[in-house]
């Protein structure tokens, strides 16, 4: 038998410990500062100073990367010249280069990065899995199949290819939801169904490439890499319309999405209509990812890494939707600058850079999750 020591009484004159209050000399627990801002209409908003600071830094990084990216290329411009041109004080040549050639590419990159990051945050929160991103669940592969079908079977133009990618990604997201339904949708089933569909769609992609002629196969491979080269206002306006509707919708569902992380039973107890919230957010996330893929091709790993990087910077639980959107925009703008300037005269598609960096990040994430005992 092992004797259990009796609790020692406090020394005379020492106050009794209070529950929830650390004893004198004990290390203080690290707490997060959270403030509530209430409006006159009775709306209460939680504000975390660290999250606000991270959002401001990411916004500054995205703006700086966009200005530097606009000034890069065969017609170099200083940041001051870029700002002057944007304000209407540039020369005719500078206005043509900035407003007609480079600004739409930067704006498309920002919207694509934000859409991918928010879509990835929604998928990871609903599946409760840091690997549950559109890259892994077949949405990107479905968009590729839709675009390649237009290229190989119908020889469509760029607009038709974008429409095919949008339709393919949307149908794949709907198929994942339908096949995962069994008296509700569980995150684990979404992951399994998504991985299975991704494998099947990858086989279809390879089949379509083998059936294509040389010109169509070359065009298909270029699109599959993911690139912002040649993006103009015709890609920006439809993407802006989709983002203007879906991003505020997802942000408005941020509170119930945060509750879904605690599980369906806890969310039900807190008054969340779980299935309604889940289907609205999944539809919005699929449309955001499919629209981004239709505009720039399947740019990998942004949807996977941006929400996780944001969570680690803010140290805040929950999906961090606003910060994730800014992180995605900043990551894609920096990656596009690296693709066009770091590798010498040979410019790379931005999807190559995100694939290299994202692959390294995925390996690190897997090692971290395994050490933590979650996989």
N, C-alpha and C positions, 0 to 999 in steps of 0.2 A: 504493500500500500504506500502511496505517496502522500505525504502530509501537505495540506494546502495552507500556506501562511495566512494568518488572520490579517485583515486590513489594519494598518497602523493608524492610530488616532492622530489628528493634527496636534501640533505642539500648542501649548497654552498660549493664548493670545492670537493664534492664527485663525483667520475667518474660514468658515467652511466653504468648500468649492461650490460654485454655482453651476448648474447644468448649462452647457452650451458656451461657457466662458472659460478660456484656457487658464490653467493655473499659473501663478507667478513663476517666471523662469522657463515656462514651456514655449516652444517655437510657435509663433503666431501663424495661423492658417492664412494662405493667400486668398484674398477675396477679390471679386470683380466689382467695380464701381458701376452701378446702374441707377439711372435717374429716370423719373417719370415726368413727361411733359403733358400737361392737360390743356386742351383748348376750351374756348368758351362754350362750344357745343357739347362738351362732356366727353370728347374723344381723348383717350389716354394713350400715349406712345412711349415705349421704353427706349431710352437713349443710353448707349454705352459709350463713354468718351473714347475708349481705345478703338472701338469699331469706327466711330466717326473719324478719328485720326487716320486710321488705315484707309478709309474710303477717300479722304482728301489726298493722301499720298498717292494712291492708285490713280485718282483722277489727274493729278499733276503729272504723273509718269506717262499716262496715256496721251495727254495733251502735248507733253514735250516730245514723246516718240513720234506723234503725228506730225508735228512741225518739222522735226529733223528728217522724217521720211519724205515729206513734201519737198524739202530742199535737196534731197539726194537724187543722183542720176546723171545723165549726160549733160544736163543743163543745171549745174549746181547753183544753189542759192543759200545765203546765210539765213539763220532764223529771223533776223531783223527784216530782211527782204521778203521773206514769206509772210510775216505778220503785216508788213506794209501792203503787200499785194492783196491779202485777205481783207484789209480795210479799205481797198480801192485806190491805193497810191502807187501801184506798180506800173511798169511799162506794158505795152501791148503784148510783147513776147512773154513777159512774166505772167501776165493775166491768163494767157492761153495755156502756158505750161501748168500753172497752179490750178486754175478753175476748171479747165477742160480735161486735163490729163491726170493730174496727181491727186487732187482733192477728192474726187469720187472714189478712187481706190482706197484712200485712207478712211473715208467714211464707211465704205463697205466692210473694210477690215474691222473697224470698231463694232459695227452692228453684228457681223458674223461672230466675232469673239464673244460679245455679250450674249447673243442668243445661244451659242453652244454652251457657255458657262452656266447660264440659268437653267437650260435644259438638263445639263449634267447634274446640277444641284438638286433639281426636282427628282430625277431618277434615283440618285443616291439616297435621298431622304426617304422616298417611298419604298424602295427595296431594302433600306437600312443596311446598305452594303457600299463601302467606298469604291468597289469595282463595278458597281451597277450604273455604268454610263452608257450613252448611246453607241459609243465605239464598240462596246462588248455585247450589246443586246440586239443587234441586227438592224437598227434604224439606219445607220450609215450604209450598210450593205444593201438594204432595200432601196435607198436613194440611188446607189450606184447601179443597181439592176434597172431601175426605171430610166436613168439617163443613158445607159448603154443600149437599152432596147430601142430608144429613139435614134441613137447614133447608128447602130448596126442594122436594124431592121427597117427604119424609115428614113435614114439619112437626113434627119431634121437639122434645123439651124440652132443657134445658141439659145434662142428663146424657147424652142421646143425641148431642147435638152434640159434646160432649167425646169420647165414644167414637168418633164418626165421624172426628174430627180425628186421634185416636191411630191408628186403622186406616189412614187415608189416608197419614199420614206414614210408618208402618211399611212399607206396601206399596210406596211410592215408593222408600224406601231399599233394599228387596229388589230392586226392578226395576233400580236403578242398579248394584247389585253383579252381577246376572245378566247384564245387557247389557254390562258392562265386563269380563266374564270371557273370557279367551282364554289358556289355559295359565297361569292366574294373573291377578291384578288389578293393573294398573299405575295409579299416581296420575294420570297424564295422561289415561288413558281414563276414569277416574272423573269428572274435571272435564268432559271433552267430553260424556259421556253425561248427566251431571247438568244441564249447561246446556241441552242439547237437551230433556230431559224437563221442565225448568222452563218453557221456552217453550211446549211443548205443553200443560202443565197450566194455564198462565196463560190460554191460549185457552179451555180448559174452564171456568175460573172466570168469564170474561166471558160465556160462553154461559149458564151457570147463573143469573147475575144477570139477564140479559135475559129468561129464562123465568120469573122469580119475580114474584109480585104485589108490591104496594107494601109491605105489612107485612113479608113475608119478605125483600124486597130491603133494606129499612132494617135489619132485624135482621142480615142477612148482612154489610152494610157495617160496622156497629158491631163485629161479631165480628172481621172482617178487619183492623180498625185495630190491635187488640191493646190490651187494657185490663185493669186489675186492679180496676175498679169492681165492688162487690158480691161480691167473692170471700169465701167463708166456709169453715167447717170441712169442708163437703162436698167442696170442691176440694182442701183441704189434705191430708186423710188418704190418699187414693189417691196423690197426688203424693209424699207422704212415704214411702209403702211402696215405690214405684218407685225413688225416690232412695236409700233405705236399702239397696237391693239392688245397684243399678247403679253408684253413685258409688264405693263401696269396691272393686267389681270392676274398674272402670277404673283406679283408683289402684294396685291390685295389679299391673296390667300396665304400670305406668309405665316400668320398666326395659326390657322388650323394645320398648315403643313408642319409647323414646329411641333404641334401636339401629336401628329401622326408618328413622329419619331419615338414616342413613348409606347406605341403599340395601339392596336385598334380598340381594345377594351378601355384603356385609359382615355383615349380620344372620345369614345362614346360617352363615358362618364362625364367628360367635360363639355358635352353638348355639341360635339362635332359630328356632322353628317358624313361619316367616313367615306362611303362609296361615292357619294356625290362629289366630295372634295377631291377624291383620288382620280375619278374619271375626268373632271375638269382640268386638273393639273397635268395629267398624263396627255390629254389631247393638246393642251397648250404647249407642253414641252416637246412633243413630237412635231408639232407644226413649226416651232422655233428652230429645232434642229434640222428638219427637212428644208425649211426656207434658207437657212444658212448654207446647207450643203448644196442646194440648187444654185445659190449665188456664187459660191467659190469652190465647189467641189468638196470631197470628203476630207477636211482638215482634221487630222487625228489628234487625240490626246488632250485637246483643249478642254473638252467637256469632262474628261476624267480628272485632270490635274487642277484646273482653276478653283473648283469648290474646296478641294482639300488644302490647297495652298492658302486660300482665304481663311479657312477654319483655323489653321495653325497660326496665322498672323493675328487674327482678331481674338483668338482664344475664347471664342464665344460658341455656345452650343446652338444647334439649329442650322437651317440651310444657308443663312447669310446671303440672301438673294441679291440685294443691292451691291454688296461688296463683291460677290462672285461675278456679277455683270461687269463691274469695273476691272476686276482682275482679268477676266477673259479678254476684254478689249485691250488692256495694256499688254498682256502676253502676246496676242496676235500681232499687234503693231510692232512690238520689239522683235518678234520672230521675223516679220516681213522685212524690217530694216536689216536684220542680220542676213537674211537670204539674199538681199540685193547688194550688200556692201562688204560682207566679211569674206566671201569666197572669191575675191578678185573679179576679173572680167566676166567669168561665167556665173550668171545669176541663177540661183536655185528657186524652185517653187517653194512657197512657204510651208507646204505640207511636208517637205523633206526635213526642214528644220524642226518643226513641231514633233515629227515622228522620232527624230534622234533624241531630242530632249525628253519627250514624253516616254520613250522606252526606258531611258535611264531612271526617270521618276517612277515608272511602274515597278521596276526591279526594287528600288528603294522602298516603295510602299509595301510590296509583298514581304520584304524582309522585316519591316517594322511591324506589320500586322501579325506576322508569325511569331515574333518575339513577344508581342503583347498577348499571344494566345487566342487571337480572334479567328485565325484560319489554321 
